[in-house]
Amino acid sequence: MNRKYLQSSNLSAVRYQPYTGVLEVAFHDGQVYQYFKVPAKLYAEMMHASSHGSFFNYNIRRQFTYRKVG
């Protein structure tokens, strides 16, 4: 999983593992979370969204099981 850095006021970087659906999200405050069973289509939509943070907040945060990893 390669980290992709984002131009976002809230999100710093993301990593996505398409085989497992694990989306790892790093925030500017240093916190890192993994979200499980995120569909590849949803990840692709987030990466093409005009606002990564807004897309994440409305479509991923609190919609998928997650755990804090850092």
Secondary structure per residue as TSV (DSSP state, phi and psi in degrees):
chain	resnum	aa	ss	phi	psi
A	1	M	-	360.0	111.8
A	2	N	-	-87.2	137.6
A	3	R	-	-77.2	134.1
A	4	K	E	-113.7	120.9
A	5	Y	E	-82.8	141.5
A	6	L	-	-116.6	152.7
A	7	Q	-	-94.0	89.8
A	8	S	-	-146.5	146.5
A	9	S	S	-76.5	-16.5
A	10	N	S	-116.4	-43.1
A	11	L	E	-95.5	136.8
A	12	S	E	-92.8	-47.9
A	13	A	E	-159.6	161.6
A	14	V	E	-136.9	156.2
A	15	R	E	-133.9	144.9
A	16	Y	E	-137.4	133.4
A	17	Q	E	-110.3	102.5
A	18	P	T	-64.9	-27.8
A	19	Y	T	-71.5	-30.4
A	20	T	T	-109.2	-15.6
A	21	G	T	76.2	19.7
A	22	V	E	-86.3	122.6
A	23	L	E	-109.9	119.0
A	24	E	E	-102.7	127.3
A	25	V	E	-120.4	125.1
A	26	A	E	-105.9	132.5
A	27	F	E	-101.6	160.2
A	28	H	T	-62.4	-23.4
A	29	D	T	-82.4	3.9
A	30	G	S	95.6	-10.2
A	31	Q	-	-74.9	143.7
A	32	V	E	-130.3	132.6
A	33	Y	E	-128.0	149.3
A	34	Q	E	-112.9	131.0
A	35	Y	E	-110.6	134.8
A	36	F	-	-105.1	146.1
A	37	K	S	60.2	38.5
A	38	V	-	-82.1	122.8
A	39	P	-	-63.8	144.0
A	40	A	H	-57.6	-36.6
A	41	K	H	-62.0	-40.5
A	42	L	H	-67.8	-40.0
A	43	Y	H	-61.4	-46.0
A	44	A	H	-61.0	-40.9
A	45	E	H	-63.4	-40.2
A	46	M	H	-62.8	-41.9
A	47	M	H	-69.1	-22.7
A	48	H	H	-99.3	-1.1
A	49	A	S	-70.3	149.3
A	50	S	S	-68.2	-26.7
A	51	S	-	-130.5	105.4
A	52	H	H	-60.5	-43.6
A	53	G	H	-63.9	-44.6
A	54	S	H	-64.9	-43.4
A	55	F	H	-59.9	-45.7
A	56	F	H	-58.8	-48.3
A	57	N	H	-61.6	-39.8
A	58	Y	H	-84.6	-27.4
A	59	N	H	-116.9	-15.0
A	60	I	T	-124.6	-51.7
A	61	R	T	-57.3	131.5
A	62	R	T	65.8	4.8
A	63	Q	T	-100.6	-18.5
A	64	F	S	-129.8	153.1
A	65	T	-	-62.7	140.5
A	66	Y	E	-145.3	167.1
A	67	R	E	-146.8	148.5
A	68	K	E	-82.9	131.6
A	69	V	-	-120.0	-7.9
A	70	G	-	-166.7	360.0
